[in-house]
Amino acid sequence: MSLVKVTIDNIEVETEPGTTILQAARKIGGKGVPPAMCFYTSLEGSGGKCRTCLVKVTRGSDKDPRPMPKLVPSCRTVVQDGMVVQNITSPEVLQARRAITGFLLLNHPLDCPICDQAGECYLQDLSYDHGLAETQTIEERRTFVPIDIGDKIKLHMTRCILCYRCVMVADQLTGQRVHGVLNRGDHCEISTFITRAIDNDFSGNMIDVCPVGALTDRTFRFSSRVWLTKPFDAYRDCHKCSGKTVLWMKNDQILRVTGRKDKYGELESFICNDCRFEQKNVEDWVIEGPRIIERHSVISQNHYEQM
């Protein structure tokens, strides 16, 4: 299979046919990788919803060198041989990304000081890189009636950006989905059908794939700021999943357990609820060593292992 060549921000990369612009940019790495709030490599059909990864295609391909007439989502647009793409080198893209950030924050509550996702929230990162210091609206933010989806997961619908990741996890990982996106337009919300609880063996992965604080771990809620804990790679023999996790510890106490994520925030493997919620004793785990924090998040600050 012959590779195709694509140029992104003046850097040429060769990749396989069928690769999206976002995946090609990730091969290059660095600041030229578009942000992605809804795309998830392992979730079929993800992407194309948050529009934060919009890029400008100034040359379609060698066969058809015409530019694309408008900005395109890099997570859903397949590369062509000879394609030329502008991401951070395009003022138009940066302006659009700033506007999209404003739309995502339009109804998002400014409750970062009490949100358990603070410090590892991708909307925080996006707003820091592209957001405005002051809001451009005076309208009231939308509100939702709180619902209880179970004793392990807390849903804050006001924080949700409708990325659909949690719905896709339930669809593709468990086959027992009891929740989805209800209503239309500004009234859309993640909810369960007939107020059913979400209790399948892999439901906790909804927490890990959520890019904001809409779905959080009840067993960790308000226990500690994430940057005050120390992450350790650990594993255990588990007949349901790989058992490879990250233990977030304070002294000798395990405050929470999560899956292992790559530098783009995507899980290396999904873990079961037994590993995530029930195994909170150090004796239950084989600890491999300190987790290397690759992101620029505050989590990496003052830790003994970082990149």
VONU-283223 format. One record per residue (C-alpha): residue in three letters; x, y, z. Coordinates in Angstrom, 2 decimals. Example, Ala and Ser with C-alpha at 12.3 -4.5 7.8 and 13.67 -1.06 7.14 Angstrom:
<sites>
<site type="ALA" c1="12.30" c2="-4.50" c3="7.80"/>
<site type="SER" c1="13.67" c2="-1.06" c3="7.14"/>
</sites>
This chain:
<sites>
<site type="MET" c1="0.00" c2="0.00" c3="0.00"/>
<site type="SER" c1="1.51" c2="3.30" c3="-1.10"/>
<site type="LEU" c1="1.62" c2="6.09" c3="1.46"/>
<site type="VAL" c1="0.15" c2="9.53" c3="0.89"/>
<site type="LYS" c1="1.97" c2="12.75" c3="1.65"/>
<site type="VAL" c1="0.25" c2="15.60" c3="3.47"/>
<site type="THR" c1="1.69" c2="18.90" c3="4.67"/>
<site type="ILE" c1="0.40" c2="20.30" c3="7.96"/>
<site type="ASP" c1="1.67" c2="23.70" c3="9.13"/>
<site type="ASN" c1="4.58" c2="23.44" c3="6.65"/>
<site type="ILE" c1="5.62" c2="20.01" c3="7.96"/>
<site type="GLU" c1="5.32" c2="17.08" c3="5.58"/>
<site type="VAL" c1="4.31" c2="13.64" c3="6.83"/>
<site type="GLU" c1="3.64" c2="10.33" c3="5.11"/>
<site type="THR" c1="0.70" c2="8.28" c3="6.28"/>
<site type="GLU" c1="-1.57" c2="5.44" c3="5.24"/>
<site type="PRO" c1="-4.58" c2="6.05" c3="2.97"/>
<site type="GLY" c1="-7.75" c2="6.54" c3="4.96"/>
<site type="THR" c1="-5.99" c2="8.45" c3="7.74"/>
<site type="THR" c1="-7.72" c2="11.60" c3="8.94"/>
<site type="ILE" c1="-6.00" c2="14.96" c3="9.15"/>
<site type="LEU" c1="-6.12" c2="14.78" c3="12.95"/>
<site type="GLN" c1="-4.40" c2="11.39" c3="13.02"/>
<site type="ALA" c1="-1.78" c2="12.62" c3="10.56"/>
<site type="ALA" c1="-1.14" c2="15.67" c3="12.77"/>
<site type="ARG" c1="-0.69" c2="13.38" c3="15.76"/>
<site type="LYS" c1="2.07" c2="11.60" c3="13.87"/>
<site type="ILE" c1="3.89" c2="14.92" c3="13.69"/>
<site type="GLY" c1="3.05" c2="15.82" c3="17.28"/>
<site type="GLY" c1="3.75" c2="19.05" c3="19.11"/>
<site type="LYS" c1="1.59" c2="22.16" c3="19.14"/>
<site type="GLY" c1="0.39" c2="21.50" c3="15.61"/>
<site type="VAL" c1="-2.05" c2="18.82" c3="16.77"/>
<site type="PRO" c1="-5.64" c2="20.16" c3="16.69"/>
<site type="PRO" c1="-7.58" c2="19.87" c3="19.96"/>
<site type="ALA" c1="-10.26" c2="17.19" c3="20.08"/>
<site type="MET" c1="-13.11" c2="17.18" c3="22.57"/>
<site type="CYS" c1="-15.35" c2="14.56" c3="20.94"/>
<site type="PHE" c1="-13.07" c2="12.38" c3="18.77"/>
<site type="TYR" c1="-11.87" c2="9.13" c3="20.37"/>
<site type="THR" c1="-9.78" c2="6.70" c3="18.35"/>
<site type="SER" c1="-11.24" c2="3.51" c3="19.83"/>
<site type="LEU" c1="-14.87" c2="4.66" c3="19.60"/>
<site type="GLU" c1="-16.38" c2="4.02" c3="16.18"/>
<site type="GLY" c1="-18.31" c2="7.00" c3="14.82"/>
<site type="SER" c1="-16.83" c2="9.54" c3="17.21"/>
<site type="GLY" c1="-15.84" c2="13.01" c3="16.08"/>
<site type="GLY" c1="-17.47" c2="15.81" c3="14.14"/>
<site type="LYS" c1="-19.53" c2="17.18" c3="17.03"/>
<site type="CYS" c1="-17.52" c2="19.73" c3="19.01"/>
<site type="ARG" c1="-15.83" c2="21.41" c3="15.98"/>
<site type="THR" c1="-12.76" c2="22.38" c3="18.01"/>
<site type="CYS" c1="-10.48" c2="20.56" c3="15.54"/>
<site type="LEU" c1="-11.42" c2="22.67" c3="12.51"/>
<site type="VAL" c1="-8.53" c2="23.26" c3="10.09"/>
<site type="LYS" c1="-8.04" c2="25.02" c3="6.76"/>
<site type="VAL" c1="-7.24" c2="22.94" c3="3.66"/>
<site type="THR" c1="-5.44" c2="25.27" c3="1.26"/>
<site type="ARG" c1="-4.73" c2="22.53" c3="-1.28"/>
<site type="GLY" c1="-7.01" c2="19.54" c3="-1.71"/>
<site type="SER" c1="-4.58" c2="17.12" c3="-3.41"/>
<site type="ASP" c1="-2.22" c2="16.75" c3="-6.34"/>
<site type="LYS" c1="-5.14" c2="15.63" c3="-8.51"/>
<site type="ASP" c1="-7.38" c2="18.50" c3="-7.42"/>
<site type="PRO" c1="-5.28" c2="21.38" c3="-6.00"/>
<site type="ARG" c1="-8.27" c2="23.60" c3="-5.31"/>
<site type="PRO" c1="-8.65" c2="24.69" c3="-1.65"/>
<site type="MET" c1="-11.66" c2="23.51" c3="0.30"/>
<site type="PRO" c1="-14.21" c2="26.36" c3="0.46"/>
<site type="LYS" c1="-14.59" c2="26.33" c3="4.24"/>
<site type="LEU" c1="-12.93" c2="25.05" c3="7.39"/>
<site type="VAL" c1="-13.26" c2="21.29" c3="7.86"/>
<site type="PRO" c1="-13.20" c2="19.06" c3="10.97"/>
<site type="SER" c1="-9.81" c2="17.37" c3="10.95"/>
<site type="CYS" c1="-11.15" c2="14.35" c3="12.85"/>
<site type="ARG" c1="-13.53" c2="13.43" c3="10.01"/>
<site type="THR" c1="-11.63" c2="14.61" c3="6.91"/>
<site type="VAL" c1="-9.45" c2="11.99" c3="5.20"/>
<site type="VAL" c1="-6.06" c2="13.09" c3="3.86"/>
<site type="GLN" c1="-5.29" c2="13.05" c3="0.14"/>
<site type="ASP" c1="-1.91" c2="12.79" c3="-1.55"/>
<site type="GLY" c1="-0.47" c2="16.28" c3="-1.85"/>
<site type="MET" c1="-2.94" c2="17.90" c3="0.58"/>
<site type="VAL" c1="-1.79" c2="21.07" c3="2.34"/>
<site type="VAL" c1="-3.37" c2="21.95" c3="5.69"/>
<site type="GLN" c1="-3.10" c2="24.95" c3="7.95"/>
<site type="ASN" c1="-3.80" c2="24.63" c3="11.64"/>
<site type="ILE" c1="-2.05" c2="27.01" c3="14.03"/>
<site type="THR" c1="-0.52" c2="28.87" c3="11.07"/>
<site type="SER" c1="-3.96" c2="30.08" c3="9.97"/>
<site type="PRO" c1="-5.45" c2="33.17" c3="11.67"/>
<site type="GLU" c1="-8.85" c2="32.07" c3="10.37"/>
<site type="VAL" c1="-8.58" c2="28.74" c3="12.20"/>
<site type="LEU" c1="-7.48" c2="30.37" c3="15.44"/>
<site type="GLN" c1="-10.33" c2="32.86" c3="15.24"/>
<site type="ALA" c1="-12.85" c2="30.07" c3="14.62"/>
<site type="ARG" c1="-11.43" c2="28.02" c3="17.49"/>
<site type="ARG" c1="-11.78" c2="30.99" c3="19.81"/>
<site type="ALA" c1="-15.42" c2="31.38" c3="18.76"/>
<site type="ILE" c1="-16.10" c2="27.67" c3="19.29"/>
<site type="THR" c1="-14.54" c2="27.86" c3="22.74"/>
<site type="GLY" c1="-16.93" c2="30.69" c3="23.52"/>
<site type="PHE" c1="-19.88" c2="28.58" c3="22.37"/>
<site type="LEU" c1="-18.80" c2="25.64" c3="24.55"/>
<site type="LEU" c1="-18.53" c2="27.97" c3="27.54"/>
<site type="LEU" c1="-21.84" c2="29.66" c3="26.78"/>
<site type="ASN" c1="-23.77" c2="27.51" c3="29.25"/>
<site type="HIS" c1="-20.88" c2="25.87" c3="31.07"/>
<site type="PRO" c1="-20.84" c2="26.80" c3="34.78"/>
<site type="LEU" c1="-17.73" c2="28.55" c3="36.08"/>
<site type="ASP" c1="-17.40" c2="26.11" c3="38.98"/>
<site type="CYS" c1="-13.81" c2="24.98" c3="38.40"/>
<site type="PRO" c1="-12.88" c2="25.65" c3="42.07"/>
<site type="ILE" c1="-15.24" c2="22.87" c3="43.20"/>
<site type="CYS" c1="-15.15" c2="20.61" c3="40.15"/>
<site type="ASP" c1="-13.31" c2="17.30" c3="40.54"/>
<site type="GLN" c1="-12.24" c2="17.51" c3="36.89"/>
<site type="ALA" c1="-10.20" c2="20.67" c3="37.51"/>
<site type="GLY" c1="-6.58" c2="20.09" c3="36.58"/>
<site type="GLU" c1="-7.37" c2="17.43" c3="33.98"/>
<site type="CYS" c1="-10.20" c2="19.13" c3="32.10"/>
<site type="TYR" c1="-9.72" c2="19.56" c3="28.37"/>
<site type="LEU" c1="-12.17" c2="22.44" c3="28.28"/>
<site type="GLN" c1="-9.94" c2="24.23" c3="30.78"/>
<site type="ASP" c1="-6.96" c2="23.69" c3="28.49"/>
<site type="LEU" c1="-8.93" c2="24.83" c3="25.45"/>
<site type="SER" c1="-10.20" c2="27.98" c3="27.16"/>
<site type="TYR" c1="-6.69" c2="28.78" c3="28.40"/>
<site type="ASP" c1="-5.27" c2="28.50" c3="24.87"/>
<site type="HIS" c1="-8.14" c2="30.07" c3="22.91"/>
<site type="GLY" c1="-10.66" c2="31.58" c3="25.27"/>
<site type="LEU" c1="-11.47" c2="35.16" c3="26.13"/>
<site type="ALA" c1="-10.87" c2="36.68" c3="29.55"/>
<site type="GLU" c1="-14.43" c2="37.98" c3="29.77"/>
<site type="THR" c1="-17.78" c2="36.56" c3="28.73"/>
<site type="GLN" c1="-19.56" c2="38.09" c3="25.75"/>
<site type="THR" c1="-23.07" c2="37.23" c3="26.94"/>
<site type="ILE" c1="-25.40" c2="38.41" c3="29.69"/>
<site type="GLU" c1="-28.10" c2="35.76" c3="29.34"/>
<site type="GLU" c1="-28.72" c2="33.24" c3="32.09"/>
<site type="ARG" c1="-27.07" c2="29.86" c3="31.68"/>
<site type="ARG" c1="-29.31" c2="26.86" c3="31.09"/>
<site type="THR" c1="-30.23" c2="24.62" c3="34.00"/>
<site type="PHE" c1="-31.33" c2="21.00" c3="34.31"/>
<site type="VAL" c1="-33.15" c2="19.01" c3="36.93"/>
<site type="PRO" c1="-30.51" c2="16.79" c3="38.60"/>
<site type="ILE" c1="-31.00" c2="13.05" c3="38.14"/>
<site type="ASP" c1="-29.42" c2="10.12" c3="39.95"/>
<site type="ILE" c1="-27.77" c2="7.64" c3="37.57"/>
<site type="GLY" c1="-26.30" c2="5.39" c3="40.26"/>
<site type="ASP" c1="-24.15" c2="5.23" c3="43.36"/>
<site type="LYS" c1="-20.80" c2="5.30" c3="41.52"/>
<site type="ILE" c1="-21.17" c2="8.04" c3="38.90"/>
<site type="LYS" c1="-22.28" c2="11.64" c3="39.42"/>
<site type="LEU" c1="-23.87" c2="13.46" c3="36.48"/>
<site type="HIS" c1="-23.59" c2="17.25" c3="36.21"/>
<site type="MET" c1="-25.58" c2="17.96" c3="33.08"/>
<site type="THR" c1="-24.85" c2="21.71" c3="33.19"/>
<site type="ARG" c1="-21.19" c2="20.92" c3="32.43"/>
<site type="CYS" c1="-21.91" c2="18.58" c3="29.51"/>
<site type="ILE" c1="-20.79" c2="19.64" c3="26.00"/>
<site type="LEU" c1="-22.68" c2="16.79" c3="24.25"/>
<site type="CYS" c1="-19.59" c2="15.08" c3="22.86"/>
<site type="TYR" c1="-21.48" c2="11.72" c3="22.88"/>
<site type="ARG" c1="-18.42" c2="9.82" c3="24.13"/>
<site type="CYS" c1="-20.23" c2="8.31" c3="27.12"/>
<site type="VAL" c1="-23.10" c2="7.15" c3="24.90"/>
<site type="MET" c1="-20.68" c2="5.51" c3="22.46"/>
<site type="VAL" c1="-18.82" c2="3.74" c3="25.27"/>
<site type="ALA" c1="-22.07" c2="2.25" c3="26.51"/>
<site type="ASP" c1="-23.12" c2="1.29" c3="22.97"/>
<site type="GLN" c1="-19.86" c2="-0.28" c3="21.87"/>
<site type="LEU" c1="-18.38" c2="-1.62" c3="25.09"/>
<site type="THR" c1="-21.31" c2="-3.01" c3="27.05"/>
<site type="GLY" c1="-24.24" c2="-3.48" c3="24.73"/>
<site type="GLN" c1="-26.51" c2="-2.58" c3="27.66"/>
<site type="ARG" c1="-26.97" c2="1.14" c3="27.18"/>
<site type="VAL" c1="-29.73" c2="2.65" c3="29.28"/>
<site type="HIS" c1="-28.84" c2="6.31" c3="28.70"/>
<site type="GLY" c1="-28.58" c2="8.63" c3="25.74"/>
<site type="VAL" c1="-29.20" c2="12.14" c3="24.47"/>
<site type="LEU" c1="-32.78" c2="13.19" c3="25.05"/>
<site type="ASN" c1="-34.72" c2="16.17" c3="23.66"/>
<site type="ARG" c1="-33.53" c2="18.54" c3="20.93"/>
<site type="GLY" c1="-31.70" c2="21.82" c3="20.45"/>
<site type="ASP" c1="-30.86" c2="23.81" c3="23.56"/>
<site type="HIS" c1="-32.83" c2="21.33" c3="25.67"/>
<site type="CYS" c1="-30.60" c2="18.35" c3="24.79"/>
<site type="GLU" c1="-29.32" c2="16.44" c3="27.79"/>
<site type="ILE" c1="-27.66" c2="13.18" c3="28.74"/>
<site type="SER" c1="-30.19" c2="11.18" c3="30.73"/>
<site type="THR" c1="-31.37" c2="7.67" c3="31.47"/>
<site type="PHE" c1="-34.53" c2="6.15" c3="30.10"/>
<site type="ILE" c1="-37.29" c2="6.00" c3="32.75"/>
<site type="THR" c1="-34.76" c2="7.07" c3="35.43"/>
<site type="ARG" c1="-32.86" c2="3.78" c3="35.32"/>
<site type="ALA" c1="-29.49" c2="3.51" c3="37.07"/>
<site type="ILE" c1="-26.32" c2="2.83" c3="35.07"/>
<site type="ASP" c1="-24.82" c2="-0.26" c3="36.65"/>
<site type="ASN" c1="-23.09" c2="-2.42" c3="34.00"/>
<site type="ASP" c1="-19.57" c2="-3.75" c3="34.64"/>
<site type="PHE" c1="-17.82" c2="-1.16" c3="32.44"/>
<site type="SER" c1="-19.92" c2="1.93" c3="33.11"/>
<site type="GLY" c1="-17.06" c2="3.65" c3="34.94"/>
<site type="ASN" c1="-15.26" c2="4.19" c3="31.64"/>
<site type="MET" c1="-17.81" c2="6.93" c3="30.97"/>
<site type="ILE" c1="-15.92" c2="8.95" c3="33.58"/>
<site type="ASP" c1="-12.55" c2="8.48" c3="31.86"/>
<site type="VAL" c1="-13.76" c2="9.39" c3="28.37"/>
<site type="CYS" c1="-15.68" c2="12.50" c3="29.48"/>
<site type="PRO" c1="-13.53" c2="15.53" c3="28.51"/>
<site type="VAL" c1="-15.17" c2="17.81" c3="31.10"/>
<site type="GLY" c1="-16.60" c2="17.38" c3="34.59"/>
<site type="ALA" c1="-20.04" c2="16.20" c3="33.51"/>
<site type="LEU" c1="-19.39" c2="12.65" c3="34.74"/>
<site type="THR" c1="-17.29" c2="12.25" c3="37.88"/>
<site type="ASP" c1="-16.40" c2="9.50" c3="40.33"/>
<site type="ARG" c1="-18.65" c2="9.57" c3="43.39"/>
<site type="THR" c1="-16.10" c2="7.55" c3="45.41"/>
<site type="PHE" c1="-13.48" c2="10.28" c3="44.83"/>
<site type="ARG" c1="-15.80" c2="13.27" c3="45.01"/>
<site type="PHE" c1="-14.36" c2="16.19" c3="47.02"/>
<site type="SER" c1="-11.64" c2="13.91" c3="48.48"/>
<site type="SER" c1="-8.66" c2="15.86" c3="47.15"/>
<site type="ARG" c1="-7.42" c2="18.05" c3="44.38"/>
<site type="VAL" c1="-5.98" c2="15.80" c3="41.71"/>
<site type="TRP" c1="-2.65" c2="17.66" c3="41.65"/>
<site type="LEU" c1="-2.21" c2="16.93" c3="45.38"/>
<site type="THR" c1="-2.26" c2="13.18" c3="44.71"/>
<site type="LYS" c1="0.51" c2="11.03" c3="43.29"/>
<site type="PRO" c1="-0.28" c2="8.74" c3="40.33"/>
<site type="PHE" c1="1.22" c2="5.25" c3="40.15"/>
<site type="ASP" c1="1.00" c2="2.66" c3="37.39"/>
<site type="ALA" c1="-0.36" c2="-0.57" c3="38.84"/>
<site type="TYR" c1="-1.99" c2="-3.82" c3="37.76"/>
<site type="ARG" c1="-3.83" c2="-6.81" c3="39.17"/>
<site type="ASP" c1="-5.06" c2="-10.12" c3="37.84"/>
<site type="CYS" c1="-8.60" c2="-9.49" c3="36.67"/>
<site type="HIS" c1="-10.80" c2="-11.86" c3="34.67"/>
<site type="LYS" c1="-12.94" c2="-9.00" c3="33.32"/>
<site type="CYS" c1="-10.35" c2="-6.53" c3="31.98"/>
<site type="SER" c1="-6.61" c2="-6.00" c3="31.53"/>
<site type="GLY" c1="-6.24" c2="-4.86" c3="35.16"/>
<site type="LYS" c1="-3.77" c2="-2.15" c3="34.09"/>
<site type="THR" c1="-4.65" c2="1.07" c3="35.88"/>
<site type="VAL" c1="-3.40" c2="4.27" c3="37.49"/>
<site type="LEU" c1="-3.70" c2="4.59" c3="41.26"/>
<site type="TRP" c1="-4.08" c2="8.15" c3="42.52"/>
<site type="MET" c1="-2.69" c2="8.07" c3="46.03"/>
<site type="LYS" c1="-2.13" c2="10.33" c3="49.01"/>
<site type="ASN" c1="0.38" c2="8.80" c3="51.40"/>
<site type="ASP" c1="-0.59" c2="5.09" c3="51.46"/>
<site type="GLN" c1="-4.26" c2="5.66" c3="50.68"/>
<site type="ILE" c1="-5.77" c2="5.02" c3="47.24"/>
<site type="LEU" c1="-8.23" c2="7.83" c3="46.58"/>
<site type="ARG" c1="-9.28" c2="6.76" c3="43.10"/>
<site type="VAL" c1="-8.47" c2="4.35" c3="40.29"/>
<site type="THR" c1="-8.54" c2="5.26" c3="36.60"/>
<site type="GLY" c1="-7.56" c2="3.74" c3="33.29"/>
<site type="ARG" c1="-4.22" c2="4.55" c3="31.71"/>
<site type="LYS" c1="-4.38" c2="7.37" c3="29.17"/>
<site type="ASP" c1="-2.01" c2="8.32" c3="26.38"/>
<site type="LYS" c1="-0.77" c2="11.85" c3="25.76"/>
<site type="TYR" c1="-3.98" c2="12.71" c3="23.91"/>
<site type="GLY" c1="-6.14" c2="11.69" c3="26.85"/>
<site type="GLU" c1="-7.41" c2="8.45" c3="25.30"/>
<site type="LEU" c1="-7.56" c2="5.21" c3="27.29"/>
<site type="GLU" c1="-5.00" c2="2.57" c3="26.42"/>
<site type="SER" c1="-7.52" c2="-0.04" c3="27.56"/>
<site type="PHE" c1="-10.92" c2="0.01" c3="29.23"/>
<site type="ILE" c1="-11.13" c2="-1.25" c3="32.82"/>
<site type="CYS" c1="-13.99" c2="-2.84" c3="34.74"/>
<site type="ASN" c1="-15.90" c2="-1.34" c3="37.65"/>
<site type="ASP" c1="-14.44" c2="-3.90" c3="40.06"/>
<site type="CYS" c1="-10.93" c2="-2.57" c3="39.45"/>
<site type="ARG" c1="-12.10" c2="1.05" c3="39.43"/>
<site type="PHE" c1="-14.41" c2="1.21" c3="42.44"/>
<site type="GLU" c1="-13.90" c2="-1.84" c3="44.65"/>
<site type="GLN" c1="-10.15" c2="-2.35" c3="44.87"/>
<site type="LYS" c1="-8.97" c2="0.53" c3="47.07"/>
<site type="ASN" c1="-6.41" c2="-1.33" c3="49.22"/>
<site type="VAL" c1="-2.73" c2="-1.12" c3="48.30"/>
<site type="GLU" c1="-2.43" c2="-4.88" c3="48.92"/>
<site type="ASP" c1="-4.81" c2="-5.48" c3="46.01"/>
<site type="TRP" c1="-2.32" c2="-4.13" c3="43.48"/>
<site type="VAL" c1="1.16" c2="-4.68" c3="42.09"/>
<site type="ILE" c1="2.59" c2="-1.16" c3="41.83"/>
<site type="GLU" c1="4.95" c2="-0.72" c3="38.88"/>
<site type="GLY" c1="6.16" c2="2.79" c3="39.69"/>
<site type="PRO" c1="5.30" c2="6.49" c3="39.40"/>
<site type="ARG" c1="3.15" c2="7.49" c3="36.43"/>
<site type="ILE" c1="4.93" c2="9.69" c3="33.89"/>
<site type="ILE" c1="2.80" c2="12.80" c3="33.39"/>
<site type="GLU" c1="3.15" c2="13.86" c3="29.77"/>
<site type="ARG" c1="0.55" c2="16.62" c3="29.59"/>
<site type="HIS" c1="1.18" c2="20.27" c3="30.39"/>
<site type="SER" c1="-1.50" c2="20.11" c3="33.07"/>
<site type="VAL" c1="-0.99" c2="21.31" c3="36.63"/>
<site type="ILE" c1="-0.98" c2="17.62" c3="37.58"/>
<site type="SER" c1="2.60" c2="17.36" c3="36.33"/>
<site type="GLN" c1="3.81" c2="20.21" c3="38.52"/>
<site type="ASN" c1="5.87" c2="19.36" c3="41.62"/>
<site type="HIS" c1="5.88" c2="15.66" c3="40.79"/>
<site type="TYR" c1="9.03" c2="13.61" c3="40.76"/>
<site type="GLU" c1="8.28" c2="11.99" c3="37.36"/>
<site type="GLN" c1="7.24" c2="14.09" c3="34.38"/>
<site type="MET" c1="8.08" c2="14.71" c3="30.72"/>
</sites>
